[in-house]
Amino acid sequence: MTDEASQEELLRRQKENCIFCKIIAGAIPAKKIYEDERIAAILDINPLAKGHTLVMPKEHYPIMPLIPPEEFAHLFGRTAPLTKAVKQGAVTKQCTIFIANGPLAGQQSPHFLFHIVPREDGDGLTNFSIPQRGINQSDIAALMKQNLYSAMREHLQRTGRVDLLQVGEAVSDEEAERINARAARQAAAASTPTTPPPAPPTHAQLAALIEANPELHALLLNNPEKLKAIVDERPEFQQLFAGVDIIKLGEQLRKQTGYVPPSSSSHSSPSEPPSPPPTPAPSQPAPAEREDAEREEQAGTPARAAQTADIKPARDMTLSELFTFIDGKERLKAYILNAPEKLKELIPNNKRLSVFFAGANIDAIIQAYRAYAQEQHEEGDA
């Protein structure tokens, strides 16, 4: 299986579990207020204001850079008339258009969308203001111009519209190197910032971020060496993977999912890193518990599942709430850590489990909790 095929398979699986794809297909009810052949707009079920609208492409794209140019043009070409309609419907003169692209930017859904939020004076919502930090950008302006000019020239050459590139001149490579060197010296001489840099994500958060990004997920499964090379070259990824052994993380993910990458000389390494420590877990479910589970599976609905109103679905929980809930359910915890495939077999025949996992990515939950349990185990050893 190639990296491209792996990404397609991951996107297919992600789409099957995407709540917004199900809404678009009509499998889940929603208040659709606009729909054409390419996009849909629905009212948010947890609105910040009356008329809070979500606009999304009908096709499943996890993040904005994956949207094809023609789809992108159609989606954002409808933004102005949709915003005008929302303002008229909500009887207001102002709207905030909000986009969170990627988990680190605050994106919570694996299906890209943007928000149109009607605004009123004194509505109590922030203006998504960015704090003033007094950063002087004059030292990188020329380098930014060089990078953007080069990137846009490459893009326009691919699309046959290089004639549009008529603004400014590219900075020479020598000048770009001097600017880089000067910026590096200034950064080294700068005083320590009063605000500490954000801490890198925990293993559990990292697992959730990787699951939401099919490209990272496919590289980690099939070619972690290539991912490591990319991380070494890109500062924005270095913060995300700070202190993480990527090769070891890839092995651990393959072990947890049972995935076997295709044999390829490009995927092998001269020396194998040490195997990760075993995933901490309580003992296998006791015989009596296994018998109960088997009876539940055969009966279709366990006796104690008559009431499900008290169950909060996993999709509505934060990661912290989800992990706390699983920690308190010894049997569920044991199945996640020791017998995840058996758990997935039980879910369709167990009413309480079906309600809990409805609309959620079960594999992502299992992977995230196992990473969290491993982290807790390592902290305990320390």
C-alpha positions, 0 to 999 in steps of 0.5 A: 500500500502506497502513502497515497493509498493509505491517505485515501483509506484514512480519509475514507474511514474519517468520512464514514465517522464524520458527523457533518458528512452524515448531516449532509447525507441526511442520516442525521437531522439538522436545520439546513438553511442553504444547500447547493451542489457543492456546499451546505449551511446549517444552524449550529446546535450550540450557537453563540448567538441567534442565527449562528451558521456553519458553512461547509463543503459537501465533500469531506476535506479535513483542513482548508489546504486540501480543498481543491481550487474550484471547490475553494472558489465556490465555497468562499464565493458564496461567503458574502451573499450568505453573510448578508442573508444571515444578517437579514435573517437575524435582524442585525447589521454585523457578523463575525466570520471565524475560521479555525484551520487545523487543531492547533488553531482551534479546529474541533471538527475533522470536516472543514467549515467556517462560522458566521456569527451574528453580532450585537452591541453588548452581546458578551462575545469577544472580538477574537482580538490578538494581543499587542506584543510589540514585535518588530517585523521589519527585519523579516519583511524582505525574507517574507517577500522572497518566500511568498514571491517564490511560492506564488510564482511556482503555483501560478506556473503550475496553473498557467497564470504566471502573467498575474505575477506582476507585483514586486521583485524577488529578493536574491538568495544572497540577500535572503541569507544575510537577512536570515543570519541577521534575524538569527543573531537578533533572536540569540541576543534577545532577552527571555520573554516574560511569557513562557512558550506554550508547553508541547502537547501531551501524548494523548493530545498529540494522538488526537491531533495526528488522528485529525490529520490524515497526512501525518497519520499515514506518514507515521504508519508507513514512513516515520523516517520521512516524517522525522525529516519533515519535522527536522526542516519545519519549525512549526512541527518541531514544537508539536513533536518536541521531545517525541521519538517519532520512530518509536511513536510510529512503531507504537501506533502500528502495534496498537492498530495492528497495521503492517506497512508495505515492505520497502527499502525506503521504510527501513532503518539501519538499527531498530529503536528499542521497543516501547514499554508495554501499555499499562493496563489492569488485568484482563477482564475477570472470567465472570465479567467476560461471561457477562459480556458474552451474555450481553453480546448474545442477548443483544441488550444487557439487562442494565442497559434499559436506561440510557438517558444518563449516558453522555456521548463521547463525541460531546466530551472534551478529552479530559472528560473522556479520559476521566470517564474511562478511568472510572469504568474498569471494564471499559478501560480493560477492553480498550487497553487489552481487547479493543477489537473485542470491544468494537464487536460488542458495541453494536449489540450493547445499547449503552456502548452504542449510545456512548460511541454514537457518532464518534471515531472509535479507533481515535478514542482507543488510540488517544486513551492508550497513549494517555494511559502510557503517559500516566504509567511513565509519570508514575514510574518517574 
